[in-house]
Amino acid sequence: MIVVCGEALVDLVPQPGPGQWRAVPGGGPANAAVALARLGSDPALLCRLSGDAFGRQIRAHLTERGVDLGLAVAATEPTTLAVLALDEAGGADYGFYLQGTADWQWRPEELPELGAGTEAVHVGSLAALLEPGAGRLRAWARAHRDRTTVFFDVNARPAVGVARSEAAAQAAEWMDVAHVVKVSEEDIAWLEPGRDPLLVAERWVVRHELDLLLLTKGGEGAVALSSHWGERVEAPGVPVDVRDTVGAGDTFGAAVLARLSERGVLARGPAAPDPATVRDALGFGAAAAALACTTEGADPPRRADVEALLGALAA
């Protein structure tokens, strides 16, 4: 089992016509859990779900898509809302309604002891940043890092109002806990403005002794780095007609994690995934992320569709 930990919120996606919005379940970790399920993994989502109307919608959405909610906490606080604005290329900008909402109110007794069958813990996005929950989640992940692979998705969100210096400090603390880190060029541009993203990524790999760092470059593909081998591993982007980019990064991270799990290289031990295995996982992730861009909102593809696209590209 792969345990995904973090927020499950509602995205308000603009629709044609003035004042028209569609409420779509989302949140980076929830999107990743759905992607893992559709790609053939066995995900459980450790989240705090409100009992309000949006919370009930999220619960039904996740259950219908094969996400195990056995670890989900029934919360009394309201659901977090994210309001999207889409540019002409389908890129998403976010505004958030966060005050007093369910996702950030973790108490230590709500965080479970993970069993031996937990292959990886996927954590990141807003839940890894916003207090009071972020510090408690980090302590919980640290307590399990010797027994399971910790995957951290930086997924920086300037719109939440956390100072850049605080967000960078939090990300650094998480990288000291994680074995695998996913970060985008946009994340690095905000956390360390004016610096070359690849050089920053290389520095992070060494400083935090990361087994694997995944640097995504939007439509240009992705690069992987490791403290265990010196070479860069790259995969090109996959050209598609973009509807919007909502959930593409979440899908990429989940797809790489699913592929590495399938190849049997997530178990904790002295050996990191080898470059050839990582290159295959990057290609799988790039294809999955591309397909996620062809639909409205966070709608990760199914495994058969990813395999079909990879087959077409190979041909």
HUMO-V835887 format. One record per backbone hydrogen bond with DSSP energy under -1.0 kcal/mol. CO is the residue of the C=O (numbers start at 0). NH is the residue of the N-H. If there is no record, write none. Layout:
# HUMO-V835887
CO;NH, CO;NH
This chain:
# HUMO-V835887
0;118, 1;43, 2;121, 3;45, 6;29, 8;25, 9;81, 10;23, 11;83, 12;21, 16;19, 19;14, 21;12, 23;10, 25;8, 26;30, 27;31, 28;32, 29;33, 30;34, 31;35, 32;36, 33;37, 34;38, 35;40, 36;39, 37;302, 41;1, 42;67, 43;3, 45;5, 46;72, 48;74, 51;55, 52;56, 53;57, 54;58, 55;59, 56;60, 57;61, 58;62, 59;63, 61;66, 62;65, 67;44, 68;71, 72;48, 77;101, 79;9, 80;96, 81;11, 82;94, 84;92, 86;89, 89;244, 90;86, 92;84, 94;82, 96;80, 97;100, 101;104, 103;132, 106;109, 107;110, 114;117, 118;148, 119;2, 120;150, 121;4, 122;152, 125;128, 125;129, 129;133, 132;136, 133;137, 134;138, 135;139, 136;140, 137;141, 138;142, 140;143, 143;146, 143;147, 148;120, 149;178, 149;179, 150;122, 151;181, 152;124, 156;159, 157;160, 162;166, 163;167, 164;168, 165;169, 166;170, 167;171, 168;172, 169;173, 170;174, 171;175, 173;176, 173;177, 178;210, 178;211, 179;151, 180;213, 181;153, 182;215, 183;187, 184;188, 185;189, 186;190, 187;191, 191;194, 195;199, 196;200, 197;201, 198;202, 199;203, 200;204, 201;205, 202;206, 203;207, 204;209, 209;226, 211;180, 212;224, 213;182, 214;222, 215;184, 216;219, 217;220, 220;216, 221;234, 222;214, 223;232, 224;212, 232;223, 234;221, 244;247, 246;250, 247;251, 248;252, 249;253, 250;254, 251;255, 252;256, 253;257, 254;258, 255;259, 256;260, 257;261, 258;262, 259;264, 260;263, 273;277, 274;278, 275;279, 276;280, 277;281, 278;282, 279;283, 280;284, 281;285, 282;286, 283;287, 284;288, 285;289, 286;290, 287;291, 288;292, 290;293, 292;242, 292;243, 296;298, 301;305, 302;306, 303;307, 304;308, 305;309, 306;310, 307;311, 308;312, 309;313, 310;314
